[in-house]
Amino acid sequence: MTACGIWPTRGRLIAVVVDDWGRAEPGSLCATDDDERWTLVERVGAVHGLDCELILPDSLLSTDRLPRFALVRGHPVWVAPWSLIDAIRVASHLRSSSRVAAMIARLPITSALCGYLRRLQRVHRDPRQLPLL
């Protein structure tokens, strides 16, 4: 399973893709603008396919549009509790944002922690309704 871990850092997001064998690729920084967020999602899909799963902290659901972009694009999106990610980060002494993002991408592989993840479902709206957000 190929997965992309997303982690917020200093007003930006860092994304790290971990392949089927658990190897992490170099991280990609993404600025706060929506165009760059969309470009990140498109790049992940183009390079790794639409079956690449995105995993991110639950705090990004209310503050960021990237999860919505990923769902619209067709990626599976998983949400991990911030408290779980932070506990693992602190216990592992991870200081590098790219290492934290790689750790997040590896969460679904760990069967003991997989139960803490929640999969987002794409909302199918009535095409006659105008989206407000």
C-alpha positions in Angstrom: 0.0 0.0 0.0 1.4 3.4 -1.0 0.5 6.2 1.4 1.1 9.9 1.7 1.5 11.4 5.2 0.6 15.1 5.6 1.9 17.2 8.5 1.5 21.0 9.1 4.7 23.0 9.7 5.1 26.7 10.0 2.1 27.7 7.9 2.8 25.1 5.3 2.2 21.4 4.8 4.8 18.7 4.2 3.8 15.6 2.4 5.9 12.4 2.3 4.9 9.3 0.3 5.9 5.9 1.6 5.9 3.1 -0.9 4.7 -0.5 -0.5 8.0 -1.6 1.1 8.0 1.2 3.7 10.6 3.4 2.0 9.9 7.1 2.3 10.5 9.5 -0.6 11.8 13.1 0.0 9.2 15.4 1.4 7.3 18.0 -0.6 6.5 21.3 0.9 3.3 22.9 0.1 2.4 26.6 0.8 -0.9 27.8 2.2 -2.5 28.7 -1.1 -5.2 26.5 -2.5 -3.6 26.2 -5.9 -0.5 24.7 -4.5 -2.6 22.3 -2.4 -4.4 21.2 -5.5 -1.1 20.8 -7.3 0.2 18.6 -4.5 -2.8 16.3 -4.7 -2.5 16.1 -8.5 1.2 15.3 -8.3 0.6 12.5 -5.8 -2.1 11.1 -8.1 0.1 11.4 -11.3 3.2 9.9 -9.8 1.7 7.3 -7.4 -1.8 6.7 -8.7 -5.3 7.5 -7.3 -5.0 4.5 -5.0 -2.3 6.3 -3.0 -4.0 6.9 0.4 -3.5 10.3 2.2 -3.3 10.2 6.0 -3.4 13.5 7.9 -4.1 14.7 11.5 -7.7 15.5 12.3 -6.9 19.1 13.1 -6.5 19.7 9.3 -10.2 18.8 8.7 -11.5 22.1 9.9 -8.7 24.3 8.9 -7.5 23.1 5.5 -9.1 22.3 2.1 -6.5 19.7 1.1 -8.7 16.8 2.4 -11.6 18.0 0.2 -9.3 18.3 -2.8 -8.0 14.7 -2.3 -11.6 13.4 -2.0 -12.6 15.2 -5.2 -9.6 13.9 -7.0 -10.5 10.3 -5.9 -7.9 9.5 -3.3 -8.8 7.5 -0.2 -8.3 9.9 2.8 -7.7 8.7 6.4 -7.7 10.9 9.5 -5.6 10.2 12.6 -6.2 11.7 16.0 -3.8 14.6 16.7 -3.2 13.1 20.2 -2.0 9.8 18.7 0.4 11.4 16.2 1.8 13.8 18.9 2.3 10.9 21.3 4.2 8.9 18.8 6.2 12.0 17.7 7.2 12.8 21.3 8.0 9.1 22.2 10.1 8.7 19.0 11.9 12.0 19.5 11.0 13.1 16.0 11.9 16.7 15.3 12.0 16.7 11.5 8.6 17.5 9.9 9.4 15.2 7.0 10.1 12.3 9.4 6.7 13.0 11.2 4.9 13.0 7.8 6.6 9.7 6.9 5.6 8.2 10.3 2.0 9.3 9.6 2.1 7.6 6.2 3.2 4.3 7.9 0.2 4.3 10.4 -2.1 2.1 8.3 0.6 -0.6 8.1 0.7 -0.9 11.9 -2.3 -3.2 12.7 -2.4 -2.1 16.3 -2.9 1.6 15.4 -5.0 1.1 12.3 -8.2 1.0 14.5 -7.6 4.7 15.4 -7.8 5.9 11.9 -11.0 7.1 10.4 -11.7 7.1 6.7 -13.4 10.1 5.1 -16.2 9.5 2.7 -16.8 11.5 -0.3 -20.0 13.4 -0.1 -22.2 13.1 -3.1 -24.2 16.3 -3.4 -27.3 17.0 -5.5 -26.0 18.6 -8.7 -28.8 21.1 -8.6 -27.4 22.6 -5.4 -24.7 25.3 -5.4 -21.8 24.5 -3.0 -21.4 27.3 -0.5 -17.8 26.5 0.5 
